[in-house]
Amino acid sequence: EAQVTQNPRYLITVTGKKLTVTCSQNMNHEYMSWYRQDPGLGLRQIYYSMNVEVTDKGDVPEGYKVSRKEKRNFPLILESPSPNQTSLYFCASTSTGPNEQFFGPGTRLTVL
Amino acid sequence: QKEVEQNSGPLSVPEGAIASLNCTYSDRGSQSFFWYRQYSGKSPELIMSIYSNGDKEDGRFTAQLNKASQYVSLLIRDSQPSDSATYLCAVNAGYSTLTFGKGTMLLVSP
């Protein structure tokens, strides 16, 4: 089954404790991205990657890091989380050509 | 700044009616247009894509695109309570990057 997976689905942590949210896709897509979604602000892109070892900032990259060492994986790293990073996070991968974007199930992060 | 505008709603329709959702975009170079459905707390789900002017039908859904007016719409015929969700319009103007609207909440009452 074609899918995007994320882990963990829920996470409560404390300020400053480094964390990683994993994302994996099995569709062999080159383009992957991370979004955060907050009430009233919609989906905002954090980072994207056009291929292995190629990443770039989206609209709200501050406080986040990403890496793309393998085509299927695109982890999101919060080196020192702060309460304003409490949000719902989505990973997505996009098919070449049709540019149809498929989302993972989401990770609800709470930073205390 | 590329923008995608949607009325936030809620749009309330009775069961069986046609729901009409609208979206405008700012970038004339946009080539691909998408509608996503998102239930509360869940991830966006792609329901329609459209790439050329005119109508595209898929079951109860019809997407309409007018590039001259920079306008895209989604019609849902025979609306069901299960269609109650937020509908996101997304536009692609560059390499695989989508710009999303903030979504329109649809409420279908039995």
Contacts between the chains, C-beta under 8 A, distances in Angstrom:
chain1	res1	chain2	res2	distance
A	30	B	96	7.9
A	31	B	95	7.4
A	31	B	96	3.9
A	33	B	97	7.7
A	40	B	102	7.5
A	41	B	102	7.4
A	42	B	88	7.8
A	42	B	100	5.8
A	42	B	101	6.9
A	42	B	102	3.7
A	42	B	103	6.4
A	43	B	44	7.4
A	43	B	88	7.2
A	43	B	100	4.5
A	45	B	97	7.4
A	48	B	96	7.8
A	48	B	97	6.6
A	50	B	95	6.6
A	50	B	96	7.2
A	88	B	41	7.6
A	90	B	43	5.7
A	90	B	44	7.4
A	94	B	96	4.4
A	94	B	98	7.7
A	96	B	96	7.5
A	98	B	32	7.4
A	98	B	49	6.5
A	99	B	32	4.9
A	99	B	92	4.8
A	99	B	96	5.4
A	99	B	98	7.4
A	100	B	34	7.0
A	100	B	46	5.8
A	100	B	49	5.9
A	101	B	34	7.3
A	101	B	46	7.0
A	101	B	90	7.3
A	101	B	96	7.7
A	101	B	98	5.6
A	102	B	46	6.8
A	103	B	43	4.1
A	103	B	44	5.1
A	103	B	45	7.5
A	104	B	43	6.3
A	105	B	42	7.6
A	105	B	43	5.4
A	106	B	41	7.7
A	106	B	42	7.1
A	106	B	43	5.0
A	108	B	41	7.9
